Amino acid sequence: MTKFHLGWFTNFSNPPWNTTWAGDEGRTWANGELHVDFARSLERACFDYIMLEDSSMVSDAFEQTSRVDLKYGLYAPKHDPVTLVPMLTASTKHIGIIATCSTSFYPPWLLARRFSTLDHLSGGRVGWNVVTSSEDRAAQNYGMDKLAEHDQRYERADEFVDLVKQLWASWEEDAMVLDRDTGTYVDHTKVHVTNFRGKYHASRGPLNLPRSPQGEPVICQAGGSPRGREFAARNAETILSAAKDPAAMKAFRDDIRMRMEKAGRDPDSCKIMFITQPVLADTESDARAKVERMSADVDSRIESALGHISALTEIDLSTYELDEEFPELSTNGHRTTLGDFLSYGNTPRTAALGWTMKNVHYVGTPDSVAEQMGETMDFVGGDGFLITGSIGRRYVGEITEGLVPALQRRGLVRTEYEHDMFRENLMSF
């Protein structure tokens, strides 16, 4: 069977707080200690990385009020993931940590410096999830009236990444000479002015810190639209996909690899990770019963899903009756997410109920789910799975102490880290 990688998709936000097993985590998560325990657990299970998504708003797209966003903790509260990275890397030794930052809001030089610093602090274990953002409400928090048009945001992002990479390369690897005879700390001939001036961004450079252990952080991306896929194929080293079944996973991976070849890149230099939420129990029937319980709170599922999609698209879905067929919808926000949502049904009710369970692909005992995941990777061709779901200790333990050992017994995932740095481990198979 095909050996594959494991990551986890989460954020620096509240875990589920209103379940029997939640304890006081819904109140105490903001100090970062829950995430530290979580990272240590994933490292013991030899995960490649944790991906910390982010957003910059309290959404009022649904009903023109923040009620649903704040009631369910959809997009707020949420802390800055970049500030969590040093806590996680200081508490671990091997696992990679990816933080999300937007090319629409960060100045390129600041982002380049910040992530290079994080790479130094972590010994080469940091990645950047490149997003262009999708919400005018977020843009307004940064002094803009609205975001640029969808494809133009990617055009800006292409230039942004080009500039950031040049800044990361502005110090040669051996610029720090520490020559006691001449009293020279840095050889100035090995530190280069960037003098970048593009259509959207400009920076003189160079950075004011040495090249980081990895040279540049690992680049992550999640664009699913045709323009987003082009961007990812040119720049990303790991890509996130929410494809709904093995056929869609294979089609997505084949398309990205084809685009990478056209861009002159080796397709094996990017690992595509498919988001999933395994449901595990001691028996098959118990696992199916768990899914039934997850599906039970229909009203909350519908309202929460409609709030999510409204926030990401800035289409107020509360204006449609639950059983009213949608008209043709378009957005300047998350186009792929909107299309995915509508694929589950043509009314708010059917689409919401299907979408809330979209990541539940694998249900069963650890052994049966491990077998299913292995079969999927054989069919798709690689490269791995990005687990999502509660980072509370119970669910994390089900994955790290139940599913992962079952995968390891089959030789499907690593049993130890082969290298010291994130990129090396990600590209080791």
C-alpha positions in Angstrom: 0.0 0.0 0.0 1.0 3.7 -0.5 2.8 5.2 2.4 1.3 8.6 3.3 1.7 11.7 5.5 -0.5 13.0 8.3 -1.4 16.5 9.4 -4.1 18.2 11.4 -6.2 21.2 10.4 -7.2 23.5 13.3 -6.9 27.0 14.6 -6.1 29.0 17.7 -9.7 29.1 18.8 -12.2 27.5 21.2 -12.6 23.7 21.1 -16.1 22.2 21.5 -17.2 23.4 25.0 -20.7 22.1 25.5 -20.1 18.3 25.5 -19.8 15.9 28.5 -16.1 15.5 27.9 -15.2 19.2 27.4 -14.3 20.1 31.0 -13.3 23.8 31.3 -11.4 23.9 27.9 -14.0 26.2 26.4 -12.9 28.9 28.9 -9.2 28.2 29.3 -8.0 27.5 25.7 -6.8 31.0 25.2 -3.6 30.5 27.3 -2.3 28.1 24.6 -1.8 25.1 27.0 -4.5 23.0 25.3 -2.7 23.5 22.0 0.6 22.6 23.5 -0.7 19.3 24.8 -2.3 18.7 21.4 1.0 19.3 19.6 2.9 17.0 21.9 0.3 14.2 21.3 0.6 14.6 17.5 4.4 14.6 17.7 4.3 11.3 19.6 2.2 10.0 16.7 4.8 11.3 14.2 2.4 13.7 12.4 4.1 15.9 9.8 2.4 19.1 10.7 -0.3 21.2 12.3 -2.0 23.7 10.1 -3.4 26.7 11.9 -6.0 28.5 9.8 -7.1 32.0 10.6 -9.6 34.8 9.8 -9.8 38.5 10.9 -13.4 39.3 11.6 -16.6 38.9 13.6 -19.0 38.0 10.8 -22.4 39.6 10.5 -23.1 38.3 7.0 -25.9 36.0 8.2 -29.1 37.9 9.3 -26.9 41.1 9.1 -25.9 40.4 12.8 -23.1 38.7 14.6 -25.5 36.5 16.5 -24.8 33.2 14.8 -21.1 33.7 14.5 -20.7 34.4 18.2 -23.3 31.9 19.4 -21.5 29.0 17.7 -18.0 30.4 17.9 -17.6 30.2 14.1 -15.1 33.0 13.3 -14.7 34.5 16.7 -13.3 34.2 19.2 -10.0 33.4 17.5 -6.4 34.4 18.4 -3.6 35.2 16.1 -1.9 31.8 15.2 1.5 33.4 14.5 1.9 34.2 18.2 1.1 30.6 19.1 3.8 29.1 16.9 6.8 29.7 19.3 4.8 28.1 22.2 4.2 25.0 20.1 7.7 24.7 18.6 9.4 25.3 22.1 7.3 22.4 23.4 8.1 19.9 20.6 11.2 18.8 18.7 10.1 17.5 15.3 6.5 18.4 14.2 6.1 21.2 11.7 3.8 24.2 12.5 2.1 26.1 9.7 0.5 29.5 10.4 -1.9 31.4 8.2 -1.3 35.0 7.0 -3.0 36.9 4.3 -1.3 38.5 1.3 -4.1 41.1 1.3 -3.3 42.4 4.7 0.4 41.8 5.6 3.2 43.9 4.2 5.6 41.5 2.4 8.7 42.6 4.2 7.1 42.2 7.6 5.8 38.8 6.8 9.2 37.7 5.4 11.0 38.8 8.5 8.4 37.3 10.9 8.4 33.9 9.3 12.2 33.8 8.9 12.4 34.6 12.7 10.0 31.8 13.5 12.0 29.4 11.4 15.1 30.3 13.4 13.3 30.0 16.7 12.0 26.6 15.7 15.2 25.1 14.2 13.5 24.9 10.8 10.0 23.7 11.5 7.7 26.5 10.3 5.4 26.9 7.4 3.3 29.7 6.0 -0.3 29.0 4.8 -0.8 31.6 2.0 -4.3 33.0 1.8 -5.7 36.0 -0.1 -8.7 36.4 2.3 -12.3 36.4 1.1 -14.4 38.7 3.3 -14.9 42.5 3.0 -15.6 42.6 6.8 -12.0 41.4 7.3 -10.7 44.0 4.8 -12.6 46.7 6.7 -10.6 45.9 9.8 -7.5 46.8 7.9 -8.8 50.1 6.7 -10.1 49.0 3.3 -13.6 49.3 2.0 -13.6 45.9 0.3 -11.3 43.3 -1.1 -10.0 43.3 -4.6 -11.7 41.0 -7.2 -11.1 37.2 -6.7 -8.6 36.6 -9.5 -6.8 39.9 -8.9 -6.2 38.8 -5.3 -4.3 35.8 -6.7 -2.4 38.1 -9.1 -1.3 40.2 -6.1 -0.5 37.0 -4.2 1.8 35.7 -7.0 3.8 38.9 -6.8 3.8 38.9 -3.0 5.2 35.4 -2.8 7.8 36.3 -5.4 9.0 39.3 -3.4 9.0 37.3 -0.1 11.1 34.6 -1.6 13.6 37.1 -2.9 13.8 38.7 0.6 14.3 35.2 2.2 17.2 34.7 -0.3 18.7 38.1 0.3 21.3 36.6 2.7 23.5 33.9 1.3 23.9 30.8 3.5 27.5 31.6 4.5 27.1 35.4 5.0 27.7 35.1 8.7 31.5 34.6 8.8 32.5 35.6 12.3 36.1 36.2 11.2 38.1 37.0 14.3 41.2 38.0 12.4 39.4 40.8 10.5 36.8 41.5 13.1 34.1 40.8 10.5 30.7 39.4 11.7 28.8 39.4 8.4 30.4 39.5 4.9 28.5 42.4 3.3 29.1 41.1 -0.2 26.8 38.2 0.6 23.9 40.3 1.7 22.0 41.6 -1.3 19.6 44.5 -1.9 16.4 43.2 -3.4 15.1 46.4 -5.1 11.8 44.8 -6.0 9.2 47.0 -7.6 6.1 45.2 -9.0 2.6 46.2 -9.9 1.3 45.8 -6.4 4.3 45.6 -4.0 7.7 47.1 -3.6 10.6 46.5 -1.2 14.2 47.6 -1.2 15.4 44.7 1.0 17.4 43.0 2.2 16.1 41.4 5.3 17.9 42.4 8.4 18.4 38.8 9.7 20.4 35.8 8.4 18.9 33.1 6.2 16.8 30.7 8.3 17.5 27.0 8.8 15.2 25.9 6.0 16.2 28.8 3.7 12.5 29.6 3.5 9.5 28.3 5.4 7.3 25.5 3.8 4.6 27.1 1.7 1.1 25.8 2.2 -2.0 26.7 0.1 -5.7 25.7 -0.2 -6.9 27.3 -3.4 -9.6 25.2 -5.1 -10.8 27.6 -7.9 -9.0 27.4 -11.3 -7.0 30.5 -10.4 -6.3 29.2 -6.9 -5.0 25.9 -8.3 -2.7 27.8 -10.7 -1.3 29.8 -7.8 -0.8 26.6 -5.7 0.8 24.7 -8.5 3.4 27.5 -8.9 4.1 28.1 -5.2 2.9 25.4 -2.7 4.8 22.6 -1.1 1.7 21.2 0.6 -1.9 21.8 -0.5 -5.1 21.3 1.4 -8.2 19.8 -0.3 -11.7 19.2 0.9 -12.5 16.8 -1.9 -15.6 14.7 -0.9 -14.7 11.2 -2.2 -11.8 9.2 -3.6 -12.7 10.0 -7.2 -12.7 13.8 -6.5 -9.4 13.4 -4.5 -7.7 11.7 -7.4 -9.1 14.3 -9.9 -7.8 17.1 -7.8 -4.4 15.6 -7.3 -4.0 14.7 -10.9 -5.0 18.3 -11.9 -2.5 19.9 -9.5 0.3 17.6 -10.7 -0.4 18.4 -14.3 -0.4 22.1 -13.5 2.9 21.8 -11.6 4.5 20.1 -14.6 3.4 22.9 -16.9 4.9 25.3 -14.4 8.2 23.5 -14.6 8.0 22.0 -11.1 8.5 18.4 -10.0 5.0 17.2 -8.9 6.6 15.1 -6.1 7.8 18.4 -4.5 4.3 19.1 -3.3 2.2 17.0 -0.9 -1.6 17.2 -1.3 -3.4 16.5 2.0 -7.1 15.6 2.0 -9.2 16.9 4.9 -11.1 14.2 6.8 -12.7 13.6 10.2 -12.5 9.9 11.1 -15.2 8.6 13.4 -13.8 5.8 15.6 -15.2 3.3 18.2 -14.5 -0.2 19.5 -17.1 -1.7 17.2 -18.5 -0.8 13.8 -22.0 -0.4 15.3 -20.7 2.0 18.0 -19.0 4.1 15.3 -22.2 4.3 13.3 -24.1 5.3 16.4 -21.6 8.1 16.9 -22.3 9.4 13.5 -26.0 9.3 14.2 -25.5 11.4 17.4 -23.3 13.9 15.4 -26.2 14.2 12.9 -28.9 14.6 15.5 -29.0 18.3 16.3 -30.5 19.3 13.0 -31.5 22.9 13.8 -28.1 23.8 15.2 -26.3 22.1 12.3 -28.4 24.0 9.7 -28.0 27.4 11.4 -24.3 26.9 12.0 -23.6 25.8 8.4 -25.6 28.7 6.9 -23.7 31.1 9.2 -20.3 29.6 8.0 -21.2 29.8 4.3 -22.6 33.3 4.7 -19.4 34.5 6.4 -17.2 33.0 3.7 -19.2 34.2 0.7 -20.9 37.3 2.2 -24.2 36.1 0.9 -26.9 36.3 3.5 -28.4 32.8 3.3 -31.0 33.8 6.0 -32.9 35.5 3.2 -33.9 32.1 1.7 -36.6 29.8 3.1 -35.1 26.5 4.3 -36.9 24.5 1.6 -36.7 27.1 -1.1 -34.5 26.3 -4.1 -31.4 28.5 -4.4 -31.2 30.8 -7.4 -27.8 31.0 -9.1 -25.4 32.3 -6.6 -22.0 33.9 -7.1 -19.4 35.4 -4.8 -16.2 37.4 -4.7 -15.3 35.3 -1.6 -14.7 31.5 -1.3 -15.9 30.3 -4.7 -14.8 26.7 -4.2 -16.5 26.5 -0.8 -19.7 27.9 -2.2 -19.7 25.3 -5.0 -18.9 22.5 -2.6 -21.8 23.6 -0.3 -24.3 23.7 -3.2 -23.2 20.3 -4.3 -24.9 18.8 -1.3 -28.4 20.1 -2.2 -30.3 22.8 -3.9 -32.1 24.2 -0.8 -30.6 25.7 2.4 -31.8 22.7 4.4 -30.4 19.9 2.2 -27.1 21.7 1.4 -26.5 22.6 5.1 -27.2 19.1 6.4 -24.9 17.5 3.8 -22.1 20.0 4.2 -21.9 19.7 8.0 -21.0 16.0 7.6 -18.7 16.6 4.6 -15.5 15.5 6.3 -16.9 12.3 7.7 -15.4 9.9 5.1 -14.2 7.0 7.4 -16.3 5.4 10.1 -15.4 2.3 12.1 -12.9 0.7 14.3 -9.3 1.9 14.1 -8.3 -1.1 12.1 -11.2 -0.9 9.6 -10.6 2.9 9.2 -6.9 2.4 8.7 -7.7 -0.1 6.0 -10.1 2.3 4.3 -7.6 5.1 4.4 -4.9 2.9 2.9 -7.2 1.8 0.0 -8.1 5.5 -0.7 -4.4 6.5 -0.9 -3.7 3.5 -3.2 -6.5 4.7 -5.5 -5.6 8.4 -5.3 -1.8 7.9 -5.5 -0.9 9.9 -2.4 0.0 12.1 -0.5 -1.8 12.1 2.8 -4.6 13.1 5.1 -5.3 16.3 7.1 -7.3 15.3 10.2 -9.8 17.8 11.5 -12.2 17.8 14.4 -12.1 18.6 18.1 -8.6 19.0 19.6 -10.0 18.0 23.0 -8.0 15.2 24.6 -10.6 12.5 24.0 -10.8 12.8 20.2 -7.1 13.4 19.8 -6.4 10.3 21.8 -8.7 8.3 19.6 -6.7 9.4 16.6 -3.1 9.2 18.0 -3.6 6.2 20.2 -6.1 4.2 18.2 -6.0 5.1 14.5 -2.3 5.9 14.1 -1.0 2.7 15.6 -3.3 0.8 13.2 -1.9 2.7 10.3 1.7 2.1 11.5 1.1 -1.6 11.8 0.2 -1.6 8.1 3.3 0.4 7.2 1.1 3.3 6.0 2.6 6.1 8.0 5.9 6.9 9.7 6.9 5.5 13.0 9.7 8.0 13.6 10.9 11.3 12.1 13.7 10.8 9.5 15.0 14.4 9.7 15.3 17.5 11.9 13.5 20.0 9.7 9.9 20.2 8.5 10.5 20.3 4.7 12.9 17.3 4.9 10.3 15.2 6.7 7.5 16.3 4.4 9.5 15.3 1.3 11.1 12.1 2.7 8.5 9.9 0.9 
